[in-house]
Amino acid sequence: MRQSKLFSRISKTPPREEISRNAKFLVQGRFIDKLMAGVYTYLPLGLRVIKRIEQIIREEMNAIGGQEIYMPALHPLENYIITKRDKIDVLFHLESASGKKLVLGQSHEEIIVPLVKKHISSYKDLPLYLYQIQVKFRNELRAKSGILRGREFAMKDLYSFHKDENDFEKYYQSVQAAYHNIFRRVGLGDLTYLTYASGGTFSKYSHEFQTITPAGEDNIFLCEKCKIAVNKEMIEAVEHRCPQCENDDLKLKKAIEVGNIFPLKTKFSDAFDLKYIDQAGQKKPIVMGCYGIGLGRVMGTVVEINSDQKGIIWPKAIAPYEVHLILLDKQPKIKEIAEKAYNSLQKQGVQVIYDDRLESAGVKLNDADLIGIPIRLIISEKTKDKIELKFRNSQQPLLLSQDKVMETITEYYQS
């Protein structure tokens, strides 16, 4: 990709109205564009990041038996009346031309259970794991912190259907492991902890995955022995002790919730009379679980964690490009070297963005720091027949031959 052709120019200044680091860097770097509070357009750079996060999530969901579907965002209100959730305050209400009452989907329990009821009848049909990556709408009273809390956002929601509690518990553990893999792969693993939270009307506990950062709006108590945490709202219920080892020396931390998993029990299957016939010919209720990850929230949290005063430092697994090639000279001979390098990198399968703009060296280098591609290659009169390679998270540049550059790139992305 030639940067001169990239849609939407990088801004020289951060947006004044934004406070959070993720909003400032993502808007200034033109990863996203704010339409209104809690609603953003993902521009080409931002969409590439989201798609890479999406693919990591998809791979981990498929690995634990998930089958991907895609459900409507427009829902009949009557389904929410059945589950007694028609009055929840985050719903956006609509009405069709014929007068039918509708809502925009804030989650999909009310849609997936009637869907599954059409296809499940016997114990032989269970267990079943269905997920989607789809847009959600929530009428948040305070949409804030950039893409960390939005009114319209992409979410992965997985729903599992089981014969009994034992089968559910086994899968619940599998999802926990898959979530740890996801957050490790996107660059949040070292700071993300399984956190006990309220189960609401469903069960005693649910679990969140909380990433520790001063930018967080949640307070959690971390057990450094077990590497698990308890949400502040639950700390009295566990008597200020770790639920696993009973350690009472828990550390208060600020954190961002990047995922959650819920035992739904039979709340929704009972509401829609979703049952199966067991081996003895008896009707039994189906036990359910649901498991969510907000893709934009993951992206925003990565920026909060992986950034410095200059801009973003993307983890290599989700960076919009692998390499940022920068031409710092207008001489025809130097430009020819840069063009050859660009073509060579592309032919060798490297995802490269090439800064061929007619801008000063200072502007180009500042923009490169801001958008945070993991590897930067600089070609100028000073580098002569070599290329300066610099990792975004390092201060020390390397002057390498073109062959050594490719070898270094390959080693970095294979490690």
C-alpha atoms as one frame of an Amber mdcrd trajectory, in Angstrom:
protein
   0.000   0.000   0.000   1.343   3.400  -0.963   0.753   5.828   1.869   0.137
   8.621  -0.630  -2.995   6.703  -1.731  -4.219   5.818   1.774  -7.722   7.115
   2.457  -7.834   9.834   5.148  -4.687  11.771   6.046  -2.983  11.452   9.415
  -3.716  14.498  11.560  -0.890  16.676  12.843  -2.649  17.159  16.200  -4.695
  14.876  18.481  -8.450  15.508  18.792  -9.139  18.062  21.526 -12.363  16.499
  22.757 -10.849  13.076  23.453  -9.348  12.246  26.839  -8.420   8.554  26.610
  -5.138   7.556  25.005  -6.748   5.045  22.684  -9.163   7.648  21.288  -6.445
  10.256  20.799  -4.026   7.985  18.963  -6.613   6.062  16.943  -8.390   9.208
  15.745  -5.205  11.178  15.071  -3.618   8.200  13.293  -6.804   7.823  11.218
  -7.594   4.305  12.333 -11.093   5.443  13.271 -13.317   8.452  12.692 -15.863
   9.671  15.240 -19.393  10.128  13.913 -20.907  10.855  17.334 -20.419   9.749
  20.938 -19.947   5.985  21.013 -20.172   5.541  17.215 -17.086   5.282  14.994
 -16.146   4.520  11.408 -13.231   2.106  11.050 -10.923   3.501   8.382  -8.577
   1.282   6.313  -5.814   1.027   8.955  -8.282   0.412  11.780 -10.269  -2.142
   9.822  -7.107  -4.138   9.125  -6.453  -4.315  12.873 -10.045  -5.340  13.645
  -9.944  -8.044  10.959  -6.768  -9.514  12.451  -8.308  -9.559  15.937 -11.407
 -11.147  14.421  -9.354 -13.890  12.789  -7.551 -14.756  16.023 -10.896 -15.012
  17.828 -12.359 -17.108  14.996  -9.434 -19.553  15.087  -9.757 -20.049  18.851
 -13.549 -20.459  18.712 -13.274 -23.003  15.902 -10.641 -24.898  17.912 -13.164
 -25.565  20.712 -15.904 -26.725  18.377 -17.630 -23.433  17.622 -19.640 -23.146
  14.411 -19.925 -19.642  13.004 -23.289 -18.155  12.053 -24.578 -14.613  11.511
 -27.861 -13.483  13.059 -29.982 -10.377  12.395 -29.422  -7.159  14.340 -33.115
  -6.225  14.057 -35.181  -8.140  16.643 -38.898  -8.463  17.445 -39.673  -6.938
  20.830 -42.008  -9.850  21.582 -39.015 -12.143  22.091 -37.758  -9.817  24.836
 -41.200  -9.756  26.439 -41.000 -13.553  26.669 -37.685 -13.342  28.574 -38.810
 -10.295  30.598 -35.959  -8.189  29.215 -38.091  -5.756  27.227 -37.602  -3.004
  29.836 -33.808  -3.052  30.097 -32.478   0.473  29.620 -29.823  -0.245  26.960
 -32.331  -1.251  24.277 -32.867   0.914  21.209 -36.596   0.720  20.325 -37.987
   0.958  16.791 -41.275   0.433  15.002 -41.831  -1.007  11.510 -44.094   0.604
   8.917 -46.777  -1.935   9.843 -46.534  -1.028  13.528 -44.515  -4.036  14.697
 -42.414  -3.262  17.791 -38.710  -3.881  17.229 -35.407  -3.457  19.028 -31.785
  -3.382  17.905 -29.830  -6.354  19.219 -27.833  -5.678  22.379 -27.137  -9.426
  22.587 -28.662 -12.476  20.883 -30.083 -14.872  23.481 -33.616 -13.983  22.387
 -32.768 -14.845  18.784 -30.526 -17.885  19.057 -32.757 -19.910  21.386 -35.782
 -19.888  19.031 -33.370 -20.658  16.182 -31.856 -23.643  17.969 -35.309 -24.890
  18.982 -36.016 -25.536  15.292 -33.027 -27.863  15.025 -32.580 -29.629  18.390
 -34.832 -32.408  19.655 -32.678 -35.304  20.874 -29.730 -35.814  23.215 -27.874
 -36.800  20.046 -27.989 -33.149  18.935 -26.045 -31.999  22.001 -23.719 -30.403
  22.883 -23.895 -27.546  20.390 -21.660 -24.456  20.171 -22.668 -21.533  17.922
 -20.964 -18.161  17.647 -21.029 -15.029  15.552 -18.984 -11.877  15.070 -21.583
  -9.191  14.574 -22.627  -5.654  15.442 -24.380  -4.835  18.742 -26.314  -1.732
  19.761 -26.502  -0.504  23.357 -27.993   2.798  24.444 -25.207   3.589  26.890
 -25.956   6.628  29.042 -22.267   7.564  28.982 -20.453   6.440  25.860 -16.839
   7.319  26.662 -13.166   6.373  26.478 -13.057   6.108  22.698 -13.885   2.609
  21.491 -13.802   1.154  24.997 -17.482   1.953  25.610 -19.587   2.435  22.507
 -23.202   2.462  21.429 -22.521   0.478  18.251 -19.714  -2.080  18.230 -18.575
  -5.437  16.875 -18.778  -8.363  19.270 -18.053 -12.061  19.241 -20.827 -13.866
  21.085 -20.721 -17.630  21.551 -23.649 -19.657  22.910 -23.339 -23.236  24.133
 -26.116 -25.797  24.657 -25.705 -28.793  26.968 -27.526 -31.831  28.358 -26.512
 -31.130  31.945 -24.374 -29.041  34.281 -21.385 -31.405  34.108 -21.157 -31.100
  30.330 -21.548 -27.322  30.614 -18.758 -27.026  33.213 -16.317 -28.919  31.007
 -16.978 -26.585  28.104 -16.873 -23.525  30.350 -13.295 -24.480  31.234 -12.469
 -24.924  27.539 -13.714 -21.412  26.807 -11.601 -19.995  29.641  -8.503 -21.571
  28.082  -9.466 -20.280  24.621  -9.917 -16.766  26.004  -6.494 -16.857  27.616
  -5.084 -17.857  24.214  -6.889 -14.990  22.486  -5.656 -12.335  24.892  -2.117
 -13.725  24.780  -2.110 -13.656  20.990  -3.383 -10.061  20.702  -0.748  -8.813
  23.148  -2.732  -8.546  26.400  -1.841 -11.879  27.988   0.576 -10.714  30.675
  -1.898  -8.211  32.112  -5.242 -10.000  31.657  -6.766 -12.020  34.484  -9.770
 -14.260  34.969 -11.967 -12.282  37.357 -14.876 -13.437  39.497 -17.949 -11.280
  38.936 -21.643 -11.310  39.732 -23.757 -13.893  37.938 -26.790 -11.604  38.132
 -30.036 -13.527  37.809 -28.267 -16.494  36.205 -25.922 -17.912  38.843 -23.775
 -17.017  41.851 -20.751 -16.167  39.706 -19.866 -15.221  36.188 -16.348 -14.471
  35.025 -14.764 -11.481  33.340 -11.369 -11.127  31.731  -9.887  -7.897  33.067
  -6.758  -6.189  31.725  -4.868  -4.133  34.289  -4.259  -0.528  33.256  -4.612
   2.883  34.921  -7.092   3.718  32.132  -9.540   1.107  33.417 -12.965   1.997
  34.797 -13.283  -1.206  36.840 -11.686  -1.998  40.191 -10.502  -5.542  40.764
  -8.703  -7.299  43.609  -5.838  -9.426  42.293  -4.490 -12.569  43.936  -0.856
 -12.652  42.867  -0.541 -16.279  43.976  -3.334 -17.693  41.808  -3.242 -15.031
  39.098  -6.997 -14.578  39.328  -9.003 -11.591  40.522 -12.313 -10.581  42.069
 -14.400  -7.661  40.832 -14.963  -5.011  43.489 -18.713  -5.646  43.336 -18.089
  -9.233  44.512 -15.333  -8.719  47.090 -17.661  -8.783  50.110 -19.373 -11.933
  48.840 -16.011 -13.757  48.928 -15.109 -12.177  52.297 -12.125 -10.321  50.792
 -10.401 -13.610  50.013  -9.266 -15.324  46.841 -11.984 -17.846  45.831  -9.302
 -20.402  44.931  -6.622 -20.252  47.629  -8.341 -18.048  50.280  -5.403 -15.644
  50.268  -6.553 -12.404  51.922  -3.661 -10.264  50.650  -5.371  -9.062  47.469
  -4.096  -6.060  45.513  -6.520  -3.383  44.299  -6.010  -2.620  40.583  -7.700
  -0.566  37.880  -8.688  -2.647  34.859 -10.622  -2.808  31.575 -13.043  -5.683
  30.978 -12.121  -7.226  27.623 -14.326 -10.338  27.759 -16.892 -12.175  29.836
 -18.369 -15.648  30.212 -21.743 -16.444  31.794 -23.506 -19.568  32.998 -27.039
 -18.931  31.722 -28.372 -22.144  33.291 -31.890 -22.716  31.879 -33.162 -19.123
  32.037 -33.538 -18.676  28.273 -34.223 -22.303  27.364 -37.078 -22.341  29.898
 -38.482 -19.066  28.520 -38.763 -20.533  25.014 -39.483 -24.108  26.169 -36.258
 -25.388  24.618 -35.908 -29.029  25.681 -34.419 -32.275  24.430 -35.452 -35.913
  24.674 -32.976 -37.974  26.724 -32.101 -41.654  26.247 -35.010 -42.685  28.455
 -37.451 -40.724  26.325 -37.900 -37.967  28.918 -38.003 -34.247  28.159 -35.153
 -32.347  29.801 -34.220 -28.646  29.900 -31.141 -27.529  27.987 -28.364 -25.847
  29.991 -26.760 -22.835  28.316 -23.705 -20.630  28.530 -22.773 -17.398  26.727
 -19.337 -15.928  26.094 -18.585 -12.439  24.753 -15.627 -10.399  23.498 -15.910
  -6.850  22.144 -13.468  -6.466  19.247 -13.229  -2.690  19.468 -12.729  -2.877
  23.205  -9.838  -5.298  22.673  -8.326  -2.938  20.083  -8.703   0.087  22.378
  -7.218  -1.790  25.333  -4.217  -2.879  23.239  -3.550   0.798  22.452  -3.865
   1.805  26.117  -1.315  -0.867  27.065   0.985  -0.799  24.032   1.802   2.860
  23.448   4.154   5.619  24.494   4.106   9.410  24.265   4.767   9.255  20.521
   1.988   6.857  19.573   0.948   3.234  19.254   3.234   0.181  19.457   1.186
  -2.554  17.778   1.811  -6.193  18.766   2.926  -7.989  15.635  -0.091 -10.339
  15.538  -2.604  -7.528  15.004  -0.592  -4.712  13.398  -2.234  -3.282  10.269
   0.986  -3.901   8.317   4.142  -5.851   9.070   6.580  -3.270   7.729   6.573
   0.514   7.278   8.933   1.457   4.435   9.880   5.153   4.486  11.603   7.132
   1.763  13.463  10.142   3.198  14.998  11.533   0.036  13.664  13.065  -3.177
  16.654  12.129  -5.356  15.611   9.900  -8.296  18.359   7.342  -7.568  17.285
   6.943  -3.906  13.618   6.775  -4.892  14.456   4.012  -7.372  16.086   2.006
  -4.549  12.976   2.483  -2.396  10.647   1.432  -5.236  12.691  -1.740  -5.798
  12.626  -2.511  -2.080   8.860  -1.996  -1.985   8.278  -4.307  -4.939  10.666
  -6.901  -3.536   8.963  -6.955  -0.138   5.565  -7.379  -1.758   6.784 -10.228
  -3.960   8.111 -12.001  -0.872   4.712 -11.791   0.807   5.481  -9.016   3.291
   2.531  -6.776   4.203   4.116  -3.360   3.691   2.923   0.221   3.707   5.259
   2.491   1.744   5.515   6.172   2.725   6.117   7.739  -0.672   4.514  11.079
   0.283   6.103  14.456  -0.475   6.498  15.301   3.200   9.485  16.263   5.348
  11.529  13.637   7.163  10.222  14.938  10.486   6.579  14.526   9.471   7.177
  11.037   8.110   9.036   9.805  11.189   6.496  11.320  13.587   3.655   9.712
  11.644   5.474   6.382  11.705   5.776   6.578  15.499   2.102   7.463  15.774
   0.697   4.595  13.701   3.107   2.120  15.270   3.943  -0.537  12.650   6.328
  -3.032  14.346   9.211  -2.724  11.839  10.334   0.509  10.176  12.639   0.537
   7.152  14.274   3.829   6.146  15.893   4.519   2.787  17.784   7.779   2.304
  21.038   9.156   0.945  22.644   8.422   4.332  21.833   4.699   4.154  23.386
   4.448   0.643  23.052   0.836  -0.609  21.769  -0.385   2.761  18.505  -0.014
   4.692  18.012   1.264   8.217  15.799  -1.125  10.187  14.250  -0.082  13.489
  11.733  -1.883  15.652   8.985   0.397  16.970   9.645  -0.730  20.549  13.410
  -0.132  20.317  15.585   2.977  20.173  18.505   1.292  18.417  18.419   1.256
  14.579  20.267  -1.347  12.512  21.970  -0.678   9.166  21.509  -3.831   7.083
  21.851  -5.171   3.565  18.610  -5.925   1.735  19.094  -9.683   2.185  19.710
  -9.243   5.910  16.614  -7.028   6.167  14.421  -9.797   4.778  16.056 -12.350
   7.048  15.421 -10.119  10.098  11.768  -9.561   9.135  11.231 -13.301   8.661
  12.852 -14.177  11.987  10.788 -11.559  13.825   7.430 -12.733  12.489   8.244
 -16.425  12.941   9.342 -16.012  16.554
